Amino acid sequence: MKILHTADWHLGKRLDKYSRLEEQRAVLDELIALADEEEIDVVLVAGDLFDAFNPAAEAVELLYRSLKRLAKNGERVVIAIAGNHDSPDRIDAPDVLARECGIVFVGYPQATIAVGELCGGFCITKSEPGFLEIKVPKYDYPLRLLLMPYANEYRLRTFLGVDNEEKELRSILEAHWEQLATKYCDKFGVNILTAHLFVMKRGEVPPEEPIDEKPILHIGGAQAVYSENIPESLQYVALGHLHRYQEIDKARMPIVYSSSLLSYSFAEAGQQKNVVLIEAEPARAVDFRQLPLKAGKPLYKKRFESISEALEWLHHCGPAWIELTMVSEDFMNAEDRKQLLQAHDGIVTIIPEVKTKGNVAEETRTIDLSQSVEELFIQYFSFRNKQQPNEDLLKLFTEVRAEQIDE
């Protein structure tokens, strides 16, 4: 059985004031062509289909048209779960119509998908909250999917029926997954978990979350899920949320973040974006490999100490999105800025780095706009108040920002 794992489409996302919709359309065309070329049976989209709870009409249209083409008139089935950027109600809303095209949406962890025929000979044979079994026409064994769309802590505890606020959510999820796996995931089918979560290996340095993402290192304010919390009977874990391709663990089973479709911030400059091809059969380790994506403009972070050097590079770099840092002895004048902006239409931001001579040694004063909002807040607070913000204030700032992102 050939399965394609993709995630973090973020349709409608902009880079500062610049639309990425045409690039998203191109990379989705590329993804669909790869699915056709590799004769994929099932596609898993592991969350963050949109970039906002209320996406623009163009982004909504692009999603539905692309998923319909990806499902190939029912010749393959597509299962898409909600991420932390998605409205679960919006993801769930078109499910009845989508099923007619071979597309299954899962917005909430507690969603129960109706058992029955899909088009193209696919059939949902078993279902309960957090689980689907699908009969794929070409094979005499089923695909079992444990499903975990993103959920905040309250929603997750409600779904799992846990009143004890002190009990670790990772332990609760482990028990939930183990119960489903014990009930359904035997050696006679292909067994996979797809989730939009922050997963890490215990004892290792946590992977970095995307710089402009709402942090979900802690599940709704609780804690990260460890790879050891995932049942042994699963053969692959298809994750969404982190934008860089990462294999979190391979010792027990592959636990993989496929990456986002495009580089969405300059912190992702230079990253290779991918989808993952999984080849699976019962009772055997899966084979999996990255399929690199080539569509979309590259993102460059460049630093120059002279206008002439910058202009020379800009004239030869080709289509791209660019963050320029310009180092000078004094503030950049309007004429220099105008020359740079006229040299390339992909300049997103110009960061001035001004050298000032102190009494003892040369000192560089700069505001690095590639830092996270939290780091910039700490710098601003320290500058205005001559002291670091305390832990309570930082926590309040993070909560307020998270609420703004949700809205």
C-alpha positions as CSV (number, residue, x, y, z in Angstrom):
1,M,0.0,0.0,0.0
2,K,1.4,3.4,-1.0
3,I,0.6,6.3,1.3
4,L,1.6,9.9,0.9
5,H,2.2,12.0,4.1
6,T,2.0,15.8,3.8
7,A,1.2,18.5,6.3
8,D,1.3,22.3,7.1
9,W,-0.1,23.7,3.8
10,H,-1.0,27.0,5.5
11,L,-3.1,28.1,2.5
12,G,-3.6,31.8,2.5
13,K,-0.4,32.6,4.5
14,R,1.4,35.7,3.4
15,L,5.1,36.7,3.8
16,D,4.7,40.2,5.4
17,K,2.5,42.0,2.8
18,Y,3.2,39.5,0.0
19,S,0.7,36.9,-1.1
20,R,2.1,33.3,-1.6
21,L,-1.1,32.0,-3.2
22,E,0.4,31.5,-6.6
23,E,3.4,29.6,-5.1
24,Q,0.9,27.5,-3.1
25,R,-1.0,26.7,-6.2
26,A,2.2,25.7,-8.0
27,V,3.5,23.4,-5.2
28,L,0.1,21.7,-4.9
29,D,0.2,21.0,-8.6
30,E,3.6,19.5,-8.0
31,L,2.3,17.4,-5.1
32,I,-0.7,16.1,-7.1
33,A,1.7,15.2,-10.0
34,L,3.9,13.2,-7.6
35,A,0.8,11.4,-6.2
36,D,-0.1,10.4,-9.8
37,E,3.4,9.5,-10.8
38,E,3.9,7.3,-7.7
39,E,0.4,5.7,-8.0
40,I,-0.5,6.7,-4.4
41,D,-3.4,4.8,-2.8
42,V,-4.0,7.1,0.3
43,V,-3.0,10.6,1.2
44,L,-2.7,11.8,4.8
45,V,-2.7,15.6,5.4
46,A,-1.6,16.1,9.0
47,G,-3.1,19.4,9.8
48,D,-2.8,23.2,9.2
49,L,-4.6,23.1,5.9
50,F,-5.3,26.9,6.3
51,D,-3.2,29.6,8.0
52,A,-6.2,31.2,9.8
53,F,-9.5,30.3,11.4
54,N,-11.3,32.4,8.8
55,P,-9.3,32.0,5.6
56,A,-9.8,34.1,2.5
57,A,-12.2,32.8,-0.2
58,E,-9.2,32.2,-2.5
59,A,-7.5,29.9,0.0
60,V,-10.7,28.0,0.6
61,E,-11.3,27.5,-3.1
62,L,-7.7,26.4,-3.6
63,L,-8.0,23.8,-0.8
64,Y,-11.2,22.2,-2.2
65,R,-10.0,22.2,-5.8
66,S,-6.6,20.7,-4.8
67,L,-8.1,18.0,-2.6
68,K,-10.6,17.0,-5.3
69,R,-7.8,16.6,-7.8
70,L,-5.6,14.8,-5.2
71,A,-8.5,12.3,-4.7
72,K,-8.5,11.7,-8.5
73,N,-12.3,11.3,-8.7
74,G,-12.2,8.6,-6.0
75,E,-9.3,6.6,-7.3
76,R,-7.5,7.4,-4.1
77,V,-8.7,8.5,-0.7
78,V,-7.5,11.6,1.2
79,I,-7.8,12.0,5.0
80,A,-7.2,15.5,6.3
81,I,-7.1,16.5,10.0
82,A,-7.3,19.9,11.6
83,G,-4.2,21.7,12.9
84,N,-3.8,24.5,15.5
85,H,-4.3,27.1,12.7
86,D,-7.5,25.5,11.5
87,S,-11.1,26.0,12.7
88,P,-12.2,22.4,13.5
89,D,-15.8,23.4,12.6
90,R,-14.7,24.7,9.2
91,I,-12.7,21.5,8.6
92,D,-15.6,19.3,9.6
93,A,-18.3,21.3,7.7
94,P,-17.9,19.9,4.1
95,D,-17.4,16.3,5.1
96,V,-20.7,14.9,3.7
97,L,-20.0,16.4,0.2
98,A,-16.3,15.6,0.5
99,R,-16.9,11.9,1.1
100,E,-18.6,11.8,-2.4
101,C,-15.1,12.7,-3.8
102,G,-13.1,10.3,-1.6
103,I,-12.1,13.0,0.9
104,V,-12.5,12.5,4.7
105,F,-12.2,15.5,7.0
106,V,-11.6,15.2,10.8
107,G,-11.8,18.5,12.7
108,Y,-12.2,17.3,16.3
109,P,-10.5,14.4,18.2
110,Q,-14.0,13.2,19.3
111,A,-15.4,13.2,15.7
112,T,-17.0,9.9,14.7
113,I,-16.8,9.3,10.9
114,A,-19.7,7.5,9.5
115,V,-19.1,3.9,8.4
116,G,-20.0,3.2,4.8
117,E,-18.9,3.3,1.1
118,L,-16.8,6.1,-0.3
119,C,-16.4,6.5,-4.1
120,G,-13.9,4.4,-6.0
121,G,-14.6,1.2,-4.1
122,F,-13.1,2.5,-0.8
123,C,-15.1,1.7,2.3
124,I,-14.9,2.8,5.9
125,T,-15.5,-0.5,7.7
126,K,-14.9,0.5,11.4
127,S,-15.0,3.8,13.2
128,E,-15.0,5.3,16.6
129,P,-13.7,8.7,18.0
130,G,-10.0,8.8,17.1
131,F,-10.1,5.8,14.8
132,L,-10.9,4.7,11.3
133,E,-10.5,1.5,9.4
134,I,-10.5,1.7,5.6
135,K,-10.8,-1.0,3.0
136,V,-8.6,-0.1,0.0
137,P,-9.8,-1.8,-3.2
138,K,-6.5,-3.1,-4.4
139,Y,-5.5,-4.9,-1.2
140,D,-6.8,-7.8,0.9
141,Y,-5.8,-6.1,4.1
142,P,-7.2,-2.8,5.7
143,L,-5.6,0.5,6.6
144,R,-6.1,1.4,10.3
145,L,-5.7,5.0,11.3
146,L,-5.5,6.5,14.8
147,L,-6.4,10.2,14.4
148,M,-5.4,13.1,16.6
149,P,-6.3,16.5,15.2
150,Y,-5.0,19.4,17.3
151,A,-7.0,20.2,20.4
152,N,-6.4,22.6,23.3
153,E,-6.1,21.1,26.8
154,Y,-9.8,21.6,27.8
155,R,-11.1,20.0,24.6
156,L,-8.6,17.2,24.9
157,R,-9.5,16.4,28.6
158,T,-13.2,16.6,27.7
159,F,-12.8,14.2,24.8
160,L,-10.8,11.8,26.9
161,G,-13.1,12.1,29.9
162,V,-10.4,13.1,32.4
163,D,-11.3,15.3,35.4
164,N,-8.0,15.0,37.2
165,E,-6.1,18.2,36.1
166,E,-2.8,16.9,37.6
167,K,-2.7,13.8,35.5
168,E,-0.2,14.2,32.6
169,L,-1.9,14.5,29.2
170,R,0.9,12.5,27.6
171,S,0.0,9.6,29.8
172,I,-3.7,10.0,29.1
173,L,-3.0,10.0,25.3
174,E,-0.8,7.0,25.7
175,A,-3.6,5.1,27.4
176,H,-6.2,6.2,24.8
177,W,-4.0,5.2,21.9
178,E,-3.1,1.9,23.5
179,Q,-6.7,1.1,24.0
180,L,-7.5,1.7,20.3
181,A,-4.4,-0.1,19.1
182,T,-5.1,-3.1,21.3
183,K,-8.7,-3.2,20.0
184,Y,-8.0,-2.7,16.3
185,C,-4.3,-2.8,15.3
186,D,-3.4,-6.4,14.8
187,K,-0.8,-7.8,12.4
188,F,-3.3,-8.3,9.6
189,G,-3.6,-4.7,8.6
190,V,-1.5,-1.5,8.1
191,N,-1.5,0.6,11.3
192,I,-0.7,4.3,11.3
193,L,-1.2,7.3,13.6
194,T,-1.6,10.7,12.1
195,A,-1.6,13.7,14.5
196,H,-1.0,17.4,14.8
197,L,1.1,17.5,17.9
198,F,4.5,18.4,19.3
199,V,6.3,15.1,19.7
200,M,9.9,14.6,20.9
201,K,12.2,11.8,22.1
202,R,12.5,11.8,25.9
203,G,15.8,13.3,27.1
204,E,16.7,15.0,23.8
205,V,16.7,18.7,22.9
206,P,13.2,19.7,21.8
207,P,12.9,20.5,18.1
208,E,12.4,24.1,17.3
209,E,8.9,25.2,16.5
210,P,8.4,27.5,13.5
211,I,9.3,31.1,14.5
212,D,5.9,32.5,13.7
213,E,3.8,29.6,14.9
214,K,1.6,29.6,17.9
215,P,3.6,27.4,20.3
216,I,2.2,24.0,21.1
217,L,5.3,22.5,22.7
218,H,2.9,22.0,25.7
219,I,-0.4,20.3,24.7
220,G,-2.8,23.1,25.6
221,G,-0.4,24.2,28.4
222,A,0.5,20.7,29.6
223,Q,3.5,18.9,28.1
224,A,5.1,17.5,24.9
225,V,4.2,13.9,23.9
226,Y,7.2,11.5,24.0
227,S,7.9,9.0,21.2
228,E,7.6,6.2,23.9
229,N,3.9,7.2,24.4
230,I,3.1,5.8,21.0
231,P,1.9,2.1,20.9
232,E,4.4,-0.5,19.6
233,S,1.8,-2.0,17.2
234,L,1.9,1.1,15.0
235,Q,4.1,1.1,11.9
236,Y,4.4,4.8,11.1
237,V,3.5,8.1,12.7
238,A,2.6,10.9,10.3
239,L,3.0,14.3,12.1
240,G,2.2,17.9,11.4
241,H,3.1,21.2,13.1
242,L,6.9,21.5,12.7
243,H,7.9,23.0,9.3
244,R,11.2,21.3,8.9
245,Y,11.5,17.6,7.8
246,Q,12.4,15.6,10.9
247,E,12.6,12.0,11.9
248,I,11.9,12.2,15.7
249,D,12.4,8.5,16.3
250,K,13.1,5.4,14.2
251,A,14.0,2.8,16.8
252,R,10.4,1.7,17.5
253,M,8.7,2.9,14.3
254,P,9.3,6.0,12.0
255,I,7.9,9.1,13.7
256,V,8.1,11.8,11.0
257,Y,7.3,15.5,10.4
258,S,7.0,15.7,6.6
259,S,7.7,19.5,6.6
260,S,5.5,22.4,5.3
261,L,4.8,22.8,1.6
262,L,6.8,26.1,1.4
263,S,9.3,28.0,3.5
264,Y,7.0,30.4,5.3
265,S,9.4,32.6,7.3
266,F,13.1,33.6,6.9
267,A,13.9,31.2,9.8
268,E,13.1,28.5,7.2
269,A,15.4,29.9,4.6
270,G,17.4,27.1,2.9
271,Q,15.2,24.3,4.1
272,Q,14.3,21.6,1.6
273,K,10.5,21.0,1.7
274,N,9.1,17.5,1.1
275,V,6.3,15.0,1.2
276,V,6.9,11.5,2.4
277,L,6.2,8.3,0.4
278,I,5.3,5.3,2.7
279,E,5.2,1.8,1.4
280,A,3.5,-0.5,3.9
281,E,2.1,-4.0,4.4
282,P,1.0,-5.8,7.5
283,A,3.5,-7.1,10.1
284,R,6.5,-5.5,8.4
285,A,8.5,-2.3,8.9
286,V,7.5,0.3,6.4
287,D,9.7,1.7,3.8
288,F,9.6,5.5,3.6
289,R,11.5,8.2,1.7
290,Q,11.3,11.9,1.1
291,L,10.0,13.3,-2.2
292,P,11.5,16.8,-2.5
293,L,9.3,19.7,-3.6
294,K,10.8,22.2,-6.0
295,A,8.0,24.8,-6.6
296,G,8.0,28.1,-4.8
297,K,10.5,30.9,-4.5
298,P,13.6,30.4,-2.3
299,L,14.0,32.6,0.8
300,Y,17.4,34.2,1.3
301,K,18.9,36.0,4.3
302,K,21.8,38.1,3.2
303,R,24.2,40.5,4.9
304,F,26.2,43.2,3.1
305,E,28.6,45.9,4.2
306,S,28.3,48.0,1.0
307,I,25.5,49.0,-1.2
308,S,27.5,48.1,-4.3
309,E,27.9,44.5,-3.2
310,A,24.3,44.2,-2.3
311,L,23.2,45.6,-5.7
312,E,25.5,43.2,-7.6
313,W,24.1,40.2,-5.8
314,L,20.5,41.4,-6.2
315,H,20.9,41.8,-10.0
316,H,21.9,38.1,-10.3
317,C,19.9,36.2,-7.6
318,G,16.8,35.5,-9.7
319,P,13.2,35.2,-8.3
320,A,13.3,35.0,-4.5
321,W,12.1,36.5,-1.3
322,I,14.9,38.3,0.4
323,E,15.7,39.7,3.9
324,L,18.7,42.1,3.6
325,T,20.8,43.2,6.5
326,M,22.8,46.3,5.6
327,V,25.8,47.2,7.8
328,S,27.0,50.8,7.8
329,E,28.7,53.5,9.8
330,D,25.6,55.6,9.9
331,F,21.8,55.2,9.3
332,M,20.8,54.2,5.8
333,N,19.7,57.2,3.7
334,A,16.5,57.2,1.5
335,E,18.5,57.1,-1.8
336,D,20.3,53.9,-0.8
337,R,17.1,52.2,0.3
338,K,15.4,53.2,-3.0
339,Q,18.3,51.7,-5.0
340,L,18.0,48.4,-3.2
341,L,14.2,48.2,-3.5
342,Q,14.4,49.0,-7.2
343,A,17.1,46.3,-7.8
344,H,14.8,43.4,-6.9
345,D,11.0,43.1,-6.4
346,G,11.3,40.3,-3.8
347,I,12.9,42.3,-1.0
348,V,10.6,41.8,2.0
349,T,12.6,43.7,4.6
350,I,15.8,45.7,5.0
351,I,17.4,45.5,8.4
352,P,19.8,48.4,9.1
353,E,22.8,47.5,11.3
354,V,24.6,50.6,12.4
355,K,28.1,50.6,13.7
356,T,28.9,53.2,16.4
357,K,32.3,53.8,18.0
358,G,32.4,53.6,21.7
359,N,35.2,54.9,24.1
360,V,36.8,51.4,24.3
361,A,35.9,49.3,21.4
362,E,33.6,49.2,18.3
363,E,30.1,48.2,19.2
364,T,27.3,47.1,16.9
365,R,23.7,48.2,17.7
366,T,21.0,46.4,15.8
367,I,17.4,45.2,16.1
368,D,17.3,41.7,14.6
369,L,13.8,41.4,13.2
370,S,14.3,37.7,12.5
371,Q,13.9,37.0,16.2
372,S,10.6,35.7,17.7
373,V,8.0,38.2,18.9
374,E,8.8,37.0,22.5
375,E,12.5,37.8,22.1
376,L,11.7,41.2,20.7
377,F,9.3,41.9,23.6
378,I,12.0,40.9,26.2
379,Q,14.5,43.3,24.5
380,Y,12.0,46.2,24.4
381,F,10.9,45.6,28.0
382,S,14.5,45.6,29.2
383,F,15.3,48.8,27.2
384,R,12.3,50.7,28.7
385,N,12.5,49.3,32.2
386,K,16.2,48.5,32.7
387,Q,15.3,45.0,33.9
388,Q,14.2,41.7,32.5
389,P,10.5,40.8,32.5
390,N,9.6,38.2,35.2
391,E,8.2,34.8,34.5
392,D,4.6,35.8,35.2
393,L,4.7,38.7,32.8
394,L,6.2,36.5,30.0
395,K,3.5,33.9,30.6
396,L,0.8,36.6,30.3
397,F,2.4,38.0,27.1
398,T,2.4,34.5,25.6
399,E,-1.3,33.9,26.5
400,V,-2.4,37.3,25.1
401,R,-0.5,36.6,21.9
402,A,-2.0,33.1,21.5
403,E,-5.5,34.5,21.9
404,Q,-4.8,37.1,19.2
405,I,-3.6,34.4,16.8
406,D,-6.7,32.3,17.6
407,E,-8.9,35.3,16.8
